[in-house]
Structure formats: C-alpha cells, structure tokens
C-alpha cells in the first residue's frame, strides 16, 4: 500500500515488543496527548503482548524501513454483540495529510467487519486543537452520536462518533 505521495509502507497486525517504545514515541511526537494518555497508548500494546487476542486490543501498524509511521488500535466493546471501539489512530506528523490515516481507518473497518462488527465508536476531544481530527472522522463517514460536556476537563467535551458498517463500509447512517 502507498500513501498519496507514493511513499511505500508495510502494514502488519503482529505486535512486537519494540512496538511499546515506538508507539510511545509516535504518540508523543504529535503534541496532542498528555503524559498519562501516552502511558495508556503504551499500556495497550503491553496488554496485547501479554494476553494476545484475549486482551481485546487489535492493532494495525504502518512501517517504513523499520520505522513506525502510523498505527490504529481497536477492539470489540465488552457486553455488546457487534459494536467496536476505535481506541487510537495516530500518524507521524511528517506523514499526515497524505492518506495514511484513511488507509489505517479503512483497514481497521475491514477487520472489524470480517469479525462480525457492525458499528464503530470513536471518542475525541471537543477542543479547538482537535477540529482537524473531528473533520477526519466526518469525512470518513462517522457522525456525532453524543457530546459529553466538560468530560476530559472543564471546557473539554468528549465527542463520540459512530459509523454503521455495511458491506462496503461506506455508510454513516443509522
């Protein structure tokens, strides 16, 4: 697979021990996340390494010449029949706006569909800094399902998006 600028990337779903540090560095490099959030991103990799599929966390990594350029983490929502969470999608700042995020999202949706998933939920911040993130989800067929005011902090809402997956994965309608 290639991004729009023809950079060759390798996609893999196998989680390796060195992914803990690579994910930490990648998440930190965006400048969007607090230290405790960075810790959580790394912890999910550790959980997958320790428990395998029983962790409930699935990953897709995009590498270029051994360097992590982006990844997505997702998993089934406990106590639901076919709903999944998209926990993280992060792209190296140097590779943003080239189609890599969209590729990762599409591949995650394909894997979710193959596992019987019909809905994908994703949370993000309502802060102005996250406007491009919200636009990304909206451009990819997600719609706002709920807004929880002051969720993350005073003045920082939690915006919950949902996408209903169809055979082609192009529906954002409920």
WOKAWO-V331186 format. One record per residue. SS is DSSP state (h for helix, s for strand, l for the rest). NEAR is the number of other C-alpha atoms within 8 Angstrom. Layout:
SS,NEAR
SS,NEAR
//
This chain:
l,6
s,8
l,11
l,7
l,6
l,6
l,7
s,8
l,11
s,8
s,9
s,7
l,8
l,6
l,9
l,7
l,7
l,6
h,9
h,12
h,8
h,9
h,11
h,12
h,8
h,14
h,13
h,10
h,8
l,10
l,6
l,7
l,9
l,6
h,6
h,6
h,8
h,12
h,9
h,8
h,12
h,12
h,9
h,9
h,11
h,10
h,11
h,15
h,10
h,7
h,8
h,8
h,8
h,7
h,9
l,8
l,13
s,10
s,11
s,14
s,12
s,13
s,12
s,10
l,5
l,5
s,6
s,13
s,12
s,15
s,14
s,15
s,12
s,13
s,11
s,12
l,9
l,4
l,4
l,7
l,4
l,10
s,12
s,14
s,11
s,13
s,10
s,9
s,12
s,10
s,13
l,12
h,7
h,4
h,9
l,10
l,6
l,9
l,9
h,12
h,13
h,8
h,8
h,14
h,10
h,8
h,9
h,11
h,11
h,9
h,8
h,11
h,11
h,7
l,6
l,7
l,13
l,12
s,11
s,14
s,12
s,10
s,10
s,10
s,10
l,10
l,9
h,5
h,6
h,10
h,9
h,7
h,8
h,9
h,8
h,8
h,11
h,9
h,7
l,8
l,10
l,11
s,11
s,9
s,8
s,7
s,9
s,8
s,8
s,10
s,9
s,8
s,7
l,7
l,7
s,12
s,15
s,14
s,13
s,12
s,13
s,13
s,14
s,12
l,15
l,8
l,5
l,6
l,9
l,8
l,10
l,11
l,6
l,4
//
